[in-house]
Amino acid sequence: MFNKKFYVICDNIRSLENIGSIFRTSDGLIIDKIFLCGICGTPPSQKISKTALGAEENIPWEYHFWTWKIIEKLKKEKVKIVVLEQKRNATCLEKFKPEFPLALVIGNEIKGVSESVLKRADKIVYIPMLGKKESFNVSVAFAIAAYKINTYRINYKKYEFSK
């Protein structure tokens, strides 16, 4: 739909409800494709559908066992690989200026993004945390980061409600 392609790569996300939420958010933000990797569950699944509310039928997706392999393929296609992770060398999401085509990588709820993926990243970004917890739920973090990145490819004013 847009000439600036935007993908999401799910690296070993264990919760089917989180996968469903990622599908629903991806539908709302017109993400071009979801890559489900490693231990990620895939549609059809009742638990995914429960939170996706049908969005899993609207967004193209692929399953790949090895996350790093799909990253290597996308890099050959000139896709920028951006990892969302709390790391010392990461750039604050507010200061990040994305280049497209872009794939945003989000990781496991406990372990985060795997080292084999981190070392292939073009950029690592983080969401600053203000409270006592170190991170957001993965699907919430994805929604925040994807919405921010999307502001560089979509003019949201075109989509404002008219009354």
Secondary structure, DSSP 8 states (H G I E B T S, - for coil): --SS-EEEEEES---HHHHHHHHHHHHHHT-SEEEEETT---SS-HHHHHHHTTGGGTS-EEEES-HHHHHHHHHHTT-EEEEE---TT-EEGGG----SSEEEEEEBTTTBS-HHHHTT-SEEEE----SSSS---HHHHHHHHHHHHHTTT--GGGG----
